[in-house]
Amino acid sequence: MENYSNKTQAIIGLQHKGFDLDFVLKDEHLLCLQDCELISPDDFEIAETYKFVERHGIPETYVVYAIRSVQRDLKGILMTSHSAFNRGLGFHFWCKLSRTLKES
């Protein structure tokens, strides 16, 4: 895994590795913005995880995930604030995302 100094460098580095789709959290799924496909927690794996603390104003922690679909040839990036974990994620989905933070 690379050692990026900020989230922008991490995103650019992951794009160079082929993680070129954009994912967002949508209820209990990831939503691929390019093709509007929902991916359940069982249908993706987290290839890499990077955590950054932004110190502008109120400090906020951001996490950049390199996501790979298990079923299809989809590779992309999910970037989320650490506070998103407090906003109603289901237990299964929360466990999948938070497990990689403990490993990194």
Secondary structure as GFF3:
##gff-version 3
##sequence-region A 1 104
A	DSSP	alpha_helix	7	16	.	.	.	ID=ss1
A	DSSP	beta_strand	21	26	.	.	.	ID=ss2
A	DSSP	beta_strand	29	32	.	.	.	ID=ss3
A	DSSP	beta_strand	37	39	.	.	.	ID=ss4
A	DSSP	three_ten_helix	41	43	.	.	.	ID=ss5
A	DSSP	beta_strand	44	54	.	.	.	ID=ss6
A	DSSP	beta_strand	60	69	.	.	.	ID=ss7
A	DSSP	beta_strand	75	81	.	.	.	ID=ss8
A	DSSP	three_ten_helix	82	86	.	.	.	ID=ss9
A	DSSP	alpha_helix	91	103	.	.	.	ID=ss10
###
